[in-house]
Every structure is written in structure tokens, then in C-alpha cells.
Amino acid sequence: MKNRPVCLIIMDGYGLDKPSQINAISIAKKPNLDRILLNMALKL
């Protein structure tokens, strides 16, 4: 197995909820985090 860089990101207090106009996280422009969550996150 090849050694690869790893990044541990702890986002304490960062909540994910359904997108809506009152959800600041869902309406924010965050392309890098969106890409990470779409492609790499939650793979345990």
C-alpha cells in the first residue's frame, strides 16, 4: 500500500442540515468544502 497524505479536519459545532434560505452554511459559497463532502467525506 502506497503512503498518501492524510488530513484530519475537526469541525466542532459545524452542523449540516437541509438546504434552506435560513441555513447560512447551505447558502454560503464554499466550493472546496462542497467538493470534499461530495467526494471524500463520510467514508468510514
C-alpha positions as CSV (number, residue, x, y, z in Angstrom):
1,M,0.0,0.0,0.0
2,K,1.3,3.4,-1.0
3,N,1.7,6.1,1.7
4,R,-0.5,9.1,0.9
5,P,-1.0,12.4,2.6
6,V,-3.9,12.5,5.1
7,C,-5.8,15.4,6.5
8,L,-7.9,15.2,9.7
9,I,-10.5,18.0,9.8
10,I,-12.4,18.5,13.0
11,M,-15.2,20.9,12.6
12,D,-16.7,21.1,16.1
13,G,-20.1,22.9,16.0
14,Y,-20.4,22.8,12.3
15,G,-23.9,21.5,11.6
16,L,-25.2,20.0,8.4
17,D,-29.0,20.3,7.7
18,K,-31.3,20.5,4.8
19,P,-30.6,23.5,2.5
20,S,-32.9,26.5,3.1
21,Q,-32.8,30.3,2.9
22,I,-32.2,30.5,6.7
23,N,-29.3,27.9,6.7
24,A,-26.2,30.0,6.5
25,I,-24.0,27.0,5.8
26,S,-26.1,25.8,2.9
27,I,-26.2,29.1,1.1
28,A,-22.5,30.0,1.7
29,K,-20.1,29.8,-1.2
30,K,-17.7,27.1,-0.1
31,P,-16.5,25.2,-3.3
32,N,-13.7,23.3,-1.6
33,L,-15.7,22.0,1.3
34,D,-18.6,21.1,-1.0
35,R,-16.1,19.1,-3.2
36,I,-14.7,17.3,-0.1
37,L,-18.1,16.4,1.3
38,L,-19.3,15.2,-2.1
39,N,-16.2,13.1,-2.9
40,M,-14.4,12.1,0.2
41,A,-16.3,12.6,3.4
42,L,-18.1,10.0,5.4
43,K,-16.2,7.1,4.0
44,L,-15.5,5.0,7.2
